[in-house]
């Protein structure tokens, strides 16, 4: 298990004065990165070995978005390693120790030299250890696709979307999907199914569908195959 403490910054809030969903996701992403660095499996080592853990699925549940200046604790731990995959939980607590957000995630281990998934060796998983999963309502990875959707305006992948793996960063897909929404709902649950990686210069062809209780955004290539499917509730 790994934890770090933070304080909600002005750059992380919206007009309501509370943390944005992308900012919350970035805290979780940073926490997993810090965890890897702490156990000696950080970015530079993986780069040398031409390996990477790539996020395949998110389920993020937010009970309350913290306010400007609040002190928070962010934590993460692995729950299972099986075959090509690793499962990881996250949580965010307020200054009183109350859990205000949590997440489940599935990661796939990639051989970047070969461009395909690979089974991680014991040296890649043992340092993390595993803990019992969080008590939270788990949903399956598969996001049911709406029967109808609306094609939205295409846009290119920009430089600021790209991370150290030369792919669009996980959180940037969420930000792209949020930009498609005509209103500004208070999102209590997010699920993202990452299908394939977009890179600099790709065009995103988005589709949007709103149903009772949920909104689904598909971020697709020109052929209509999704890079990521994002569900807001």
C-alpha contacts under 8 A as a table, 3 or more apart, distances in Angstrom:
res1	aa1	res2	aa2	distance
1	X	35	X	7.94
1	X	75	X	7.14
1	X	76	X	5.83
1	X	77	X	4.52
1	X	78	X	7.49
1	X	128	X	7.72
1	X	130	X	7.98
1	X	131	X	7.50
2	X	31	X	7.53
2	X	35	X	5.71
2	X	75	X	5.54
2	X	76	X	5.50
2	X	77	X	6.39
3	X	31	X	7.16
3	X	73	X	6.76
3	X	74	X	5.50
3	X	75	X	4.15
3	X	76	X	6.58
4	X	31	X	7.23
4	X	73	X	5.82
4	X	74	X	5.54
4	X	75	X	6.59
5	X	71	X	7.32
5	X	72	X	5.76
5	X	73	X	4.42
5	X	74	X	6.22
6	X	71	X	5.80
6	X	72	X	5.24
6	X	73	X	6.20
6	X	74	X	7.67
7	X	68	X	7.92
7	X	69	X	5.67
7	X	70	X	5.44
7	X	71	X	4.36
7	X	72	X	5.79
8	X	12	X	6.59
8	X	13	X	7.73
8	X	19	X	7.05
8	X	66	X	7.21
8	X	67	X	6.67
8	X	68	X	5.11
8	X	69	X	4.86
8	X	70	X	5.41
8	X	71	X	6.59
8	X	72	X	7.45
9	X	12	X	5.31
9	X	13	X	7.03
9	X	68	X	5.98
9	X	69	X	6.23
10	X	13	X	5.64
10	X	68	X	6.22
10	X	69	X	7.89
12	X	18	X	7.87
12	X	19	X	5.42
12	X	20	X	6.21
12	X	23	X	5.58
13	X	16	X	7.46
13	X	17	X	5.41
13	X	18	X	4.87
13	X	19	X	4.17
13	X	20	X	5.39
13	X	23	X	7.81
13	X	67	X	7.55
13	X	68	X	6.76
14	X	17	X	5.45
14	X	18	X	5.92
14	X	19	X	6.44
14	X	20	X	5.96
15	X	18	X	7.64
17	X	67	X	5.87
17	X	68	X	5.96
18	X	65	X	5.78
18	X	66	X	5.54
18	X	67	X	4.27
18	X	68	X	6.04
19	X	23	X	6.37
19	X	24	X	6.75
19	X	65	X	5.53
19	X	66	X	5.68
19	X	67	X	6.17
19	X	68	X	7.24
20	X	23	X	5.21
20	X	24	X	6.38
20	X	65	X	7.43
21	X	24	X	5.10
21	X	25	X	6.27
21	X	187	X	7.87
22	X	25	X	5.04
22	X	26	X	6.11
22	X	171	X	6.19
22	X	172	X	7.98
22	X	174	X	6.91
22	X	175	X	6.44
23	X	26	X	5.01
23	X	27	X	6.36
24	X	27	X	5.18
24	X	28	X	6.61
25	X	28	X	5.11
25	X	29	X	6.19
25	X	171	X	6.58
26	X	29	X	4.90
26	X	30	X	5.92
26	X	171	X	6.76
27	X	30	X	5.11
27	X	31	X	6.08
27	X	74	X	7.12
28	X	31	X	5.02
28	X	32	X	6.46
28	X	74	X	7.02
28	X	75	X	7.68
28	X	76	X	7.63
28	X	90	X	6.41
28	X	91	X	7.74
29	X	32	X	5.36
29	X	33	X	6.34
30	X	33	X	4.98
30	X	34	X	6.08
31	X	34	X	5.10
31	X	35	X	6.12
31	X	74	X	6.80
31	X	75	X	6.57
31	X	76	X	6.58
32	X	35	X	4.96
32	X	36	X	6.28
32	X	76	X	6.43
33	X	36	X	5.19
33	X	37	X	6.29
33	X	42	X	7.02
33	X	43	X	7.91
34	X	37	X	5.04
34	X	38	X	6.04
34	X	42	X	7.84
35	X	38	X	5.03
35	X	39	X	6.44
35	X	76	X	7.73
36	X	39	X	5.41
36	X	40	X	6.31
36	X	41	X	4.91
36	X	42	X	4.84
36	X	43	X	7.91
36	X	128	X	7.85
37	X	40	X	5.24
37	X	41	X	5.58
37	X	42	X	4.04
37	X	43	X	7.16
38	X	41	X	7.51
38	X	42	X	7.53
39	X	42	X	7.65
39	X	127	X	5.97
39	X	128	X	6.88
40	X	45	X	7.78
41	X	45	X	6.08
41	X	46	X	6.76
41	X	124	X	7.14
42	X	45	X	5.66
42	X	46	X	6.34
43	X	46	X	5.29
43	X	47	X	6.00
44	X	47	X	4.98
44	X	48	X	6.22
45	X	48	X	5.17
45	X	49	X	6.31
46	X	49	X	5.02
46	X	50	X	5.79
46	X	51	X	5.02
46	X	52	X	5.99
47	X	50	X	4.87
47	X	51	X	6.31
47	X	52	X	7.59
48	X	51	X	7.85
50	X	111	X	6.25
50	X	112	X	5.19
50	X	113	X	5.87
51	X	109	X	7.24
51	X	110	X	5.57
51	X	111	X	4.81
51	X	112	X	5.39
51	X	113	X	7.71
52	X	109	X	5.85
52	X	110	X	5.20
52	X	111	X	6.85
52	X	112	X	6.99
53	X	107	X	5.98
53	X	108	X	5.61
53	X	109	X	4.56
53	X	110	X	6.11
54	X	107	X	5.40
54	X	108	X	5.31
54	X	109	X	6.28
54	X	110	X	6.81
55	X	58	X	7.73
55	X	105	X	7.37
55	X	106	X	6.23
55	X	107	X	4.45
55	X	108	X	6.46
55	X	170	X	7.18
55	X	194	X	7.22
56	X	105	X	7.49
56	X	106	X	5.47
56	X	107	X	5.16
56	X	108	X	6.40
56	X	193	X	6.24
56	X	194	X	5.01
56	X	195	X	7.26
57	X	105	X	5.40
57	X	106	X	5.08
57	X	107	X	7.04
57	X	141	X	6.67
57	X	191	X	7.33
57	X	192	X	5.54
57	X	193	X	4.80
57	X	194	X	5.95
58	X	103	X	7.07
58	X	104	X	6.06
58	X	105	X	4.68
58	X	106	X	6.88
58	X	190	X	7.42
58	X	191	X	5.28
58	X	192	X	5.07
58	X	193	X	6.83
59	X	103	X	5.39
59	X	104	X	5.20
59	X	105	X	6.32
59	X	138	X	7.90
59	X	139	X	7.57
59	X	189	X	7.15
59	X	190	X	5.67
59	X	191	X	4.47
59	X	192	X	6.78
60	X	101	X	7.40
60	X	102	X	5.94
60	X	103	X	4.24
60	X	104	X	6.61
60	X	189	X	5.60
60	X	190	X	5.07
60	X	191	X	6.42
61	X	101	X	5.64
61	X	102	X	5.44
61	X	103	X	6.03
61	X	188	X	5.74
61	X	189	X	4.52
61	X	190	X	6.56
62	X	65	X	6.81
62	X	100	X	6.16
62	X	101	X	4.27
62	X	102	X	6.57
62	X	187	X	7.62
62	X	188	X	5.08
62	X	189	X	6.33
63	X	100	X	5.12
63	X	101	X	5.72
63	X	188	X	6.58
64	X	100	X	5.27
64	X	101	X	6.88
65	X	100	X	7.19
65	X	101	X	7.91
66	X	70	X	6.36
66	X	94	X	7.63
66	X	100	X	7.91
67	X	70	X	5.66
70	X	94	X	7.41
70	X	95	X	7.42
71	X	94	X	6.34
71	X	95	X	5.54
72	X	92	X	6.73
72	X	93	X	5.62
72	X	94	X	4.75
72	X	95	X	5.81
73	X	92	X	5.61
73	X	93	X	5.12
73	X	94	X	6.48
73	X	95	X	7.53
74	X	90	X	7.41
74	X	91	X	5.81
74	X	92	X	4.53
74	X	93	X	6.52
75	X	90	X	5.61
75	X	91	X	5.31
75	X	92	X	6.46
76	X	88	X	6.97
76	X	89	X	5.58
76	X	90	X	4.35
76	X	91	X	6.49
77	X	88	X	5.67
77	X	89	X	5.66
77	X	90	X	6.83
77	X	128	X	7.55
77	X	130	X	6.74
77	X	131	X	6.58
78	X	81	X	7.83
78	X	86	X	7.23
78	X	87	X	5.80
78	X	88	X	4.24
78	X	89	X	6.35
78	X	128	X	6.62
78	X	129	X	6.72
78	X	130	X	4.93
78	X	131	X	6.29
79	X	86	X	7.73
79	X	87	X	5.49
79	X	88	X	5.50
79	X	89	X	6.85
79	X	130	X	4.84
79	X	131	X	5.14
79	X	132	X	5.97
79	X	133	X	5.64
80	X	86	X	5.77
80	X	87	X	5.19
80	X	88	X	7.33
80	X	130	X	6.18
81	X	84	X	7.86
81	X	85	X	5.87
81	X	86	X	4.37
81	X	87	X	6.38
81	X	125	X	7.40
82	X	85	X	5.38
82	X	86	X	6.31
83	X	119	X	5.88
83	X	120	X	7.79
84	X	108	X	5.70
84	X	109	X	5.77
84	X	117	X	6.69
84	X	118	X	5.94
84	X	119	X	4.65
84	X	120	X	6.64
85	X	106	X	6.78
85	X	107	X	5.54
85	X	108	X	4.58
85	X	109	X	6.31
85	X	119	X	7.91
86	X	106	X	5.85
86	X	107	X	5.13
86	X	108	X	6.40
86	X	109	X	7.78
87	X	104	X	7.37
87	X	105	X	5.70
87	X	106	X	4.64
87	X	107	X	6.23
88	X	104	X	6.01
88	X	105	X	5.25
88	X	106	X	6.47
88	X	107	X	7.79
89	X	102	X	7.38
89	X	103	X	5.58
89	X	104	X	4.63
89	X	105	X	6.27
89	X	133	X	6.79
89	X	134	X	6.82
90	X	102	X	5.35
90	X	103	X	4.96
90	X	104	X	6.51
91	X	99	X	6.80
91	X	100	X	7.68
91	X	101	X	5.61
91	X	102	X	4.12
91	X	103	X	6.38
92	X	99	X	5.76
92	X	100	X	5.78
92	X	101	X	5.11
92	X	102	X	6.25
93	X	96	X	7.64
93	X	97	X	5.33
93	X	98	X	5.17
93	X	99	X	4.26
93	X	100	X	5.49
93	X	101	X	7.14
94	X	97	X	5.30
94	X	98	X	5.47
94	X	99	X	6.59
94	X	100	X	6.72
95	X	98	X	7.45
99	X	102	X	7.45
102	X	136	X	7.81
104	X	138	X	7.63
108	X	117	X	6.72
109	X	117	X	5.66
109	X	118	X	5.79
109	X	119	X	6.65
109	X	120	X	6.34
110	X	115	X	7.08
110	X	116	X	5.73
110	X	117	X	4.23
110	X	118	X	5.44
111	X	114	X	5.54
111	X	115	X	5.77
111	X	116	X	5.59
111	X	117	X	5.78
111	X	118	X	5.71
112	X	115	X	4.71
112	X	116	X	6.79
120	X	123	X	7.89
120	X	124	X	5.83
120	X	125	X	7.07
121	X	124	X	5.35
121	X	125	X	6.91
122	X	125	X	5.30
122	X	126	X	5.56
123	X	126	X	5.83
123	X	127	X	7.08
124	X	127	X	7.08
125	X	128	X	5.71
125	X	129	X	7.07
126	X	129	X	5.49
140	X	143	X	7.74
141	X	193	X	6.88
142	X	193	X	7.32
143	X	191	X	7.85
143	X	193	X	7.26
143	X	229	X	7.60
143	X	231	X	7.42
145	X	216	X	7.73
146	X	149	X	6.83
146	X	209	X	6.61
146	X	211	X	7.85
146	X	216	X	7.48
148	X	209	X	6.71
149	X	207	X	6.03
149	X	208	X	5.35
149	X	209	X	4.58
149	X	210	X	7.92
150	X	207	X	5.37
150	X	208	X	5.19
150	X	209	X	6.29
151	X	205	X	7.62
151	X	206	X	6.20
151	X	207	X	4.54
151	X	208	X	6.60
152	X	180	X	7.73
152	X	205	X	7.03
152	X	206	X	5.32
152	X	207	X	5.52
152	X	208	X	7.00
153	X	205	X	6.94
153	X	206	X	6.88
154	X	203	X	6.69
154	X	204	X	5.49
154	X	205	X	4.53
154	X	206	X	6.29
155	X	203	X	5.66
155	X	204	X	5.36
155	X	205	X	6.88
156	X	201	X	6.24
156	X	202	X	5.84
156	X	203	X	4.29
156	X	204	X	5.87
157	X	161	X	6.51
157	X	168	X	7.64
157	X	198	X	7.56
157	X	199	X	6.79
157	X	200	X	5.33
157	X	201	X	5.55
157	X	202	X	5.52
157	X	203	X	6.04
157	X	204	X	6.92
158	X	161	X	5.46
158	X	162	X	7.34
158	X	200	X	6.15
158	X	201	X	7.10
159	X	162	X	5.67
159	X	200	X	6.44
161	X	167	X	7.86
161	X	168	X	5.11
161	X	169	X	5.98
161	X	172	X	5.89
161	X	200	X	7.97
162	X	165	X	7.76
162	X	166	X	5.65
162	X	167	X	5.22
162	X	168	X	4.44
162	X	169	X	5.61
162	X	199	X	7.15
162	X	200	X	6.96
163	X	166	X	5.43
163	X	167	X	5.81
163	X	168	X	6.17
163	X	169	X	5.30
164	X	167	X	7.44
166	X	199	X	6.54
166	X	200	X	7.67
167	X	197	X	5.93
167	X	198	X	5.79
167	X	199	X	4.80
167	X	200	X	7.27
168	X	172	X	6.60
168	X	173	X	7.43
168	X	197	X	6.61
168	X	198	X	5.57
168	X	199	X	5.83
168	X	200	X	7.60
169	X	172	X	5.29
169	X	173	X	7.13
170	X	173	X	5.84
170	X	174	X	7.32
171	X	174	X	5.20
171	X	175	X	6.42
172	X	175	X	4.91
172	X	176	X	6.07
173	X	176	X	5.01
173	X	177	X	6.23
173	X	219	X	7.75
173	X	228	X	7.10
173	X	230	X	8.00
174	X	177	X	5.10
174	X	178	X	6.17
174	X	192	X	7.92
174	X	230	X	6.92
175	X	178	X	5.07
175	X	179	X	6.32
176	X	179	X	5.29
176	X	180	X	6.90
177	X	180	X	5.35
177	X	181	X	7.15
177	X	217	X	5.87
177	X	218	X	7.91
177	X	219	X	7.58
177	X	230	X	6.85
178	X	181	X	5.53
180	X	208	X	7.40
180	X	217	X	7.87
181	X	184	X	6.91
187	X	190	X	7.18
187	X	232	X	6.34
187	X	233	X	5.74
188	X	232	X	7.74
188	X	233	X	5.89
189	X	232	X	6.02
189	X	233	X	5.09
190	X	230	X	7.30
190	X	231	X	5.74
190	X	232	X	4.90
190	X	233	X	6.45
191	X	230	X	5.88
191	X	231	X	5.12
191	X	232	X	6.76
192	X	228	X	6.77
192	X	229	X	5.62
192	X	230	X	4.51
192	X	231	X	6.31
193	X	228	X	5.64
193	X	229	X	5.21
193	X	230	X	6.64
194	X	197	X	7.80
194	X	227	X	6.26
194	X	228	X	4.41
194	X	229	X	6.56
195	X	226	X	6.38
195	X	227	X	5.04
195	X	228	X	5.32
195	X	229	X	7.71
196	X	226	X	7.43
196	X	227	X	4.80
196	X	228	X	7.02
197	X	227	X	6.06
198	X	202	X	6.33
198	X	227	X	6.46
199	X	202	X	5.78
202	X	221	X	7.72
203	X	221	X	6.45
203	X	222	X	7.12
204	X	219	X	6.02
204	X	220	X	5.60
204	X	221	X	5.59
204	X	222	X	7.36
205	X	219	X	5.93
205	X	220	X	4.90
205	X	221	X	5.73
205	X	222	X	6.29
205	X	224	X	7.33
206	X	217	X	6.90
206	X	218	X	5.55
206	X	219	X	4.52
206	X	220	X	5.78
207	X	217	X	5.67
207	X	218	X	5.03
207	X	219	X	6.57
207	X	220	X	7.70
208	X	215	X	7.40
208	X	216	X	5.90
208	X	217	X	4.61
208	X	218	X	6.46
209	X	215	X	5.75
209	X	216	X	5.26
209	X	217	X	6.50
210	X	214	X	6.19
210	X	215	X	4.38
210	X	216	X	6.41
211	X	214	X	5.40
211	X	215	X	6.04
213	X	233	X	5.99
214	X	231	X	6.85
214	X	232	X	5.60
214	X	233	X	4.57
215	X	231	X	5.77
215	X	232	X	5.19
215	X	233	X	6.60
216	X	229	X	7.16
216	X	230	X	5.67
216	X	231	X	4.48
216	X	232	X	6.38
217	X	229	X	5.92
217	X	230	X	5.11
217	X	231	X	6.44
218	X	226	X	6.10
218	X	227	X	7.80
218	X	228	X	6.21
218	X	229	X	4.64
218	X	230	X	6.37
219	X	226	X	5.36
219	X	227	X	5.65
219	X	228	X	5.42
219	X	229	X	6.32
220	X	223	X	7.56
220	X	224	X	5.20
220	X	225	X	5.11
220	X	226	X	3.84
220	X	227	X	5.35
220	X	228	X	7.14
221	X	224	X	5.32
221	X	225	X	5.49
221	X	226	X	6.18
221	X	227	X	6.85
222	X	225	X	7.45
226	X	229	X	6.63
